[in-house]
Every structure is written in C-alpha cells, then in structure tokens.
Amino acid sequence: MGNNALKAYIPLVDFIAGIVGPNCEVVLHDCSDVDESIVAIRNNHISGRKVGGPMTNLGLKLLKEGSYNKEHFLLNYPSKSTDGRDLRSSTYFIKDEESKLIGMLCINIDLTGALTAKKFIDSFIKGDLLDPYETTTTDGSPNILENFSNSIDDLVYSTIENTINGLAIPPERLSPDEKTSIVQQLNDKGVFLLKGAVSSVAKMLKVSENTVYRYLNKMN
C-alpha cells in the first residue's frame, strides 16, 4: 500500500460490507498506484476483481479531471459488472490534510434481485413489462459511467471499444486523424496514467508504440 493513511479505512470496508450484506461490494483504492490500486475488497464476487487490480475507467477520469477538488463524494451512479449485471455505485474521496486525493472508497450494489422484483411488481400491477433500469440518456447514448476490469489490458480495451463505438470501422482502416482523436479521448479519460497503456493502445489501434507517443506529443 503506497499510503499508510489508508490502512485506517480497511476496517470500514469490512464494516460497510457486513452491514449491507453480500450484494454489496466495497473497494478501497490507493490513488498513488493506479495500476494496482485495489488494496482491500469485500464481496468481490460482484465484479470478480481482487487486491492488486487496477483503477476503473471512472476512477482514472476523476483523477485526470480533478473532480474531487469540488466534491467529497459521488452518489448512486449506474455501473455494470463484467458479466453485464446492473449495479448502483457510490465513491467517497479520501483526502489528506492538504486536500490531495490519496484514495477512494467505492460501494457497488448488485441490483439483480431488486430489479427482478421490481419488474414482477410493475408487470403485476400495470399488466405490462417495464424496463426496470434505464441505461440510456434522453438522446439514446449509454448512461453507464463505470466498468470493472480485472487487468490493465481489459480496462484499456473496454475503454477503447466504448470510445470508438459507432464507427463500425476496423482499427487498421481508421485514418491517422481518427486515431489521433481516439488517443486524445483516451488521454482525456486518464487511460495513459496506467503503465503499459501505450502498448495496449498501440495493439488495439494496429499502430506502433512510437506512433501513439507521436499522437500524444501533438497534444502537448
């Protein structure tokens, strides 16, 4: 663990998980090491992650944007498990005495049972089937903020897939400008805070690592 101050939060991980029960995953992240940020996790059957796993796509984005400077926490945002189950997530920002972000305490509640019950009750009362959990915004775009990955490669690949979603073009057929735009978006999302991200992005976009570095240098 890169920050000893976070050790005091490990009992809180057990405490919250014990109160809410097995449908609640509680994760403690160390922001000083985004490649192996998970220092404690309970009820990890929900996401399949383990100690030593990387920061999520949302965590990287928050670090990159500095959103924690204006907020103490994020409450009740939708997320997805690796096998597609709907979750309700919340993140508490752990800061030191100088308001520097040192960790994140994350809670992910599996809604599978609750949504099944809601769907049954809605259909029983109204006589039709309603979508139990809306995962799109009013303009039809996805409203899922966070995806959980077991490795850096998985995280990079899922982020790239979400970034290029809708292009319907194989990576090798993307133009240099399109690839530069994708690298820019990945950079904005904090992907390159991860060690090895350049290599993973290069493989995904079918270019050399030097080409990815060249794209990044254009942004400086």
C-alpha positions as CSV (number, residue, x, y, z in Angstrom):
1,M,0.0,0.0,0.0
2,G,1.5,3.3,-1.1
3,N,-0.2,5.4,1.6
4,N,-0.2,4.3,5.3
5,A,-3.1,6.6,6.0
6,L,-5.4,4.3,4.0
7,K,-4.9,1.4,6.4
8,A,-7.3,3.1,8.8
9,Y,-10.0,2.6,6.2
10,I,-9.7,-1.1,5.8
11,P,-11.9,-1.9,8.9
12,L,-14.5,0.4,7.3
13,V,-14.5,-1.8,4.2
14,D,-15.4,-4.8,6.4
15,F,-17.9,-2.7,8.4
16,I,-19.9,-1.5,5.4
17,A,-19.9,-4.9,3.7
18,G,-21.1,-6.5,6.9
19,I,-24.0,-4.1,7.3
20,V,-25.3,-4.1,3.7
21,G,-24.6,-7.8,3.0
22,P,-23.3,-10.0,0.2
23,N,-25.0,-7.9,-2.6
24,C,-22.7,-5.0,-1.7
25,E,-19.1,-4.9,-2.9
26,V,-16.8,-2.5,-1.0
27,V,-13.5,-1.5,-2.5
28,L,-10.6,0.6,-1.2
29,H,-8.4,2.2,-3.9
30,D,-4.9,3.7,-3.4
31,C,-4.6,6.6,-5.8
32,S,-0.8,6.6,-5.7
33,D,-0.7,3.4,-7.7
34,V,-3.4,3.3,-10.4
35,D,-2.0,0.1,-11.9
36,E,-2.5,-1.9,-8.7
37,S,-4.9,0.5,-6.8
38,I,-7.1,-2.1,-5.1
39,V,-5.8,-2.5,-1.5
40,A,-8.9,-4.1,0.0
41,I,-12.1,-5.5,-1.4
42,R,-15.1,-7.4,0.1
43,N,-17.8,-9.4,-1.7
44,N,-15.7,-9.3,-4.8
45,H,-17.9,-12.0,-6.4
46,I,-19.8,-9.0,-7.8
47,S,-17.1,-7.7,-10.0
48,G,-14.6,-10.6,-10.0
49,R,-11.7,-8.2,-9.1
50,K,-9.1,-8.8,-6.4
51,V,-6.4,-7.0,-4.4
52,G,-3.8,-5.6,-6.8
53,G,-6.3,-4.8,-9.5
54,P,-6.2,-1.5,-11.5
55,M,-8.3,1.6,-11.1
56,T,-11.6,1.7,-13.0
57,N,-12.2,3.9,-16.1
58,L,-14.3,6.3,-13.9
59,G,-11.5,6.5,-11.3
60,L,-9.0,7.4,-13.9
61,K,-11.3,10.0,-15.4
62,L,-11.9,11.6,-12.0
63,L,-8.1,11.7,-11.3
64,K,-7.5,13.3,-14.7
65,E,-10.2,15.9,-14.4
66,G,-9.7,16.7,-10.7
67,S,-13.4,16.4,-10.0
68,Y,-12.6,15.5,-6.3
69,N,-11.5,19.1,-5.8
70,K,-15.1,20.2,-5.9
71,E,-16.9,17.2,-4.3
72,H,-16.4,15.0,-1.3
73,F,-18.2,12.0,-2.9
74,L,-20.3,10.8,-5.9
75,L,-23.6,9.1,-5.0
76,N,-25.8,6.5,-6.7
77,Y,-24.5,6.4,-10.3
78,P,-25.1,3.4,-12.6
79,S,-22.4,0.9,-13.5
80,K,-22.0,-2.6,-14.9
81,S,-20.4,-5.8,-13.7
82,T,-18.1,-7.6,-16.1
83,D,-21.0,-10.1,-16.8
84,G,-23.5,-7.3,-17.6
85,R,-25.4,-7.0,-14.3
86,D,-26.7,-3.6,-13.3
87,L,-25.1,-2.0,-10.3
88,R,-25.6,1.2,-8.2
89,S,-22.3,2.7,-7.2
90,S,-21.0,5.4,-5.0
91,T,-17.5,6.8,-4.4
92,Y,-16.1,8.6,-1.4
93,F,-12.9,10.7,-2.0
94,I,-10.3,10.2,0.7
95,K,-8.0,13.3,1.0
96,D,-5.0,14.2,3.2
97,E,-4.7,17.3,5.3
98,E,-3.7,19.3,2.2
99,S,-6.9,18.1,0.3
100,K,-4.8,15.9,-2.0
101,L,-6.7,12.8,-3.1
102,I,-5.0,9.7,-1.7
103,G,-7.7,7.1,-2.0
104,M,-11.3,6.2,-3.0
105,L,-13.8,4.2,-1.0
106,C,-16.2,2.6,-3.5
107,I,-19.5,0.8,-2.9
108,N,-21.2,-1.2,-5.7
109,I,-24.6,-2.7,-5.0
110,D,-25.8,-5.6,-7.2
111,L,-29.4,-4.7,-8.2
112,T,-30.2,-8.0,-9.9
113,G,-32.6,-9.2,-7.2
114,A,-34.2,-5.8,-6.7
115,L,-34.8,-5.3,-10.4
116,T,-36.3,-8.7,-10.8
117,A,-38.7,-8.0,-8.0
118,K,-39.5,-4.5,-9.4
119,K,-40.2,-6.0,-12.9
120,F,-42.5,-8.5,-11.4
121,I,-44.4,-6.0,-9.3
122,D,-44.7,-3.5,-12.2
123,S,-46.0,-6.1,-14.6
124,F,-48.4,-7.5,-12.0
125,I,-49.8,-4.1,-11.2
126,K,-49.9,-2.5,-14.6
127,G,-50.3,-5.6,-16.7
128,D,-47.2,-4.9,-18.9
129,L,-43.4,-5.2,-18.7
130,L,-41.4,-2.1,-18.0
131,D,-37.7,-1.6,-18.4
132,P,-36.5,-2.0,-14.8
133,Y,-33.3,0.0,-15.2
134,E,-32.9,2.7,-17.8
135,T,-29.3,2.7,-19.1
136,T,-29.6,5.4,-21.8
137,T,-29.8,9.1,-21.7
138,T,-32.6,11.1,-23.4
139,D,-30.6,11.3,-26.6
140,G,-30.1,7.5,-26.7
141,S,-26.5,7.4,-25.7
142,P,-25.3,5.0,-23.0
143,N,-25.6,6.2,-19.4
144,I,-23.1,3.8,-17.9
145,L,-20.3,5.6,-16.2
146,E,-18.1,2.8,-14.9
147,N,-17.0,-0.6,-16.0
148,F,-15.0,-3.0,-13.8
149,S,-11.9,-4.8,-15.3
150,N,-9.6,-7.4,-13.9
151,S,-6.5,-6.3,-15.8
152,I,-5.0,-3.2,-17.4
153,D,-5.4,-4.7,-20.9
154,D,-9.1,-5.4,-20.2
155,L,-9.6,-1.8,-18.9
156,V,-7.8,-0.2,-21.9
157,Y,-9.6,-2.4,-24.4
158,S,-13.1,-1.8,-23.0
159,T,-12.4,2.0,-22.9
160,I,-11.2,2.0,-26.5
161,E,-14.2,0.0,-27.6
162,N,-16.5,2.5,-25.9
163,T,-14.6,5.4,-27.4
164,I,-14.8,4.1,-31.0
165,N,-18.3,2.7,-30.6
166,G,-20.4,3.5,-33.6
167,L,-17.6,4.0,-36.1
168,A,-18.1,0.4,-37.4
169,I,-14.6,0.6,-38.9
170,P,-11.8,-1.9,-38.1
171,P,-8.9,-0.2,-36.3
172,E,-6.5,-0.8,-39.2
173,R,-8.8,1.2,-41.5
174,L,-9.1,4.2,-39.3
175,S,-7.4,7.4,-40.6
176,P,-4.5,9.0,-38.8
177,D,-6.8,11.8,-37.8
178,E,-9.3,9.4,-36.4
179,K,-6.6,7.5,-34.5
180,T,-5.3,10.8,-33.1
181,S,-8.8,11.7,-32.0
182,I,-9.2,8.4,-30.2
183,V,-5.9,8.8,-28.4
184,Q,-7.0,12.3,-27.4
185,Q,-10.2,11.0,-25.9
186,L,-8.3,8.2,-24.1
187,N,-5.9,10.7,-22.8
188,D,-8.8,12.9,-21.6
189,K,-10.1,9.8,-19.7
190,G,-6.8,9.3,-17.9
191,V,-6.0,6.0,-19.6
192,F,-2.4,6.9,-20.1
193,L,-2.0,7.2,-16.3
194,L,-1.7,3.4,-16.4
195,K,1.7,1.8,-17.0
196,G,1.7,-0.2,-20.2
197,A,-1.3,1.7,-21.6
198,V,0.6,2.9,-24.6
199,S,1.5,-0.7,-25.6
200,S,-2.1,-1.8,-25.2
201,V,-3.5,1.2,-27.2
202,A,-0.9,0.5,-29.9
203,K,-2.0,-3.1,-30.2
204,M,-5.7,-2.2,-30.3
205,L,-5.3,0.5,-32.9
206,K,-2.8,-1.6,-35.0
207,V,0.0,1.0,-34.8
208,S,3.4,1.1,-33.3
209,E,4.1,2.5,-29.8
210,N,6.1,5.3,-31.3
211,T,3.1,6.3,-33.3
212,V,1.0,6.5,-30.1
213,Y,3.7,8.6,-28.5
214,R,3.7,10.9,-31.6
215,Y,0.0,11.4,-31.3
216,L,0.4,12.2,-27.6
217,N,3.2,14.7,-28.3
218,K,0.9,16.6,-30.7
219,M,-1.4,17.3,-27.7
220,N,1.3,19.0,-25.6
